[in-house]
Amino acid sequence: MAKLLDKSQFRAAIKDAMQGREAKDASFSVAWSNGSLKREHFARWAENHYHYVGPFADYLAHIYANAPDHATEAKDFLLQNMYEEELADIRHTDLLIRFAEACGTTRARVQDPHNMNPVTRGLQGWCYSTAMRSNWIAATAALVVGLESQVPDIYRRQYPPLLEKYGFTEDEAEFFELHITSDEVHGERGYEIVLRHADTPELQELCLEAVRDAADMRFSYTKALYDYYVKDFKHADSELAAVGSV
């Protein structure tokens, strides 16, 4: 039987579970950071990203419903995270749509689920399934640690090029600046909750597996954006012609 790791060992194991799977190293992220994308590529990103992050409060709501009453601080965090997504000064998805419109696409295209590729559809389905069916602490490890905690490292690389290389304004790119700070806080709170409540070797292993899966899913999602819309952009153009140009 596996040994229960102390908190420092468990945290190190979680970080190791994501090692080599970070979305910041996927081809679309690299192309974004080195300045080789075009605004139409960002439009396609936004049309996909909306359907991954748009339901994030829904994912968290399922975890909240599955969390035990005694996990008060975890349930409070989940509620706060949902509030920030949906009811704060401006909804995060509205900031995403503002960026999308600056890229040349429209609110209608962003919100239309037909415009996400199959890998994005798979990521969204996996998030729903994990939130609804997995042990609540493993689901927290997957969505908050495995997915959300990656965001600051991704956007710290991607935000400066948006202003310096691609010519977006700070207002148009506010979505990214906001998430550098907010998701750093969310990710750390997620770590704290997982480290506290994964208190058996079996729960720790469930969480490590969930984090590995989450990192794999986000990496695959990000790589697919490059494969669909950059490497094979002629294919993407033909798809756009069938549904209407941006």
Helices and strands as residue ranges (DSSP letters): H 7-18, G 23-25, H 27-33, H 39-53, H 56-66, H 72-86, H 92-102, H 107-111, G 113-115, H 118-133, H 136-140, I 141-147, G 148-150, H 151-164, H 174-197, H 201-226, I 227-231, H 233-243
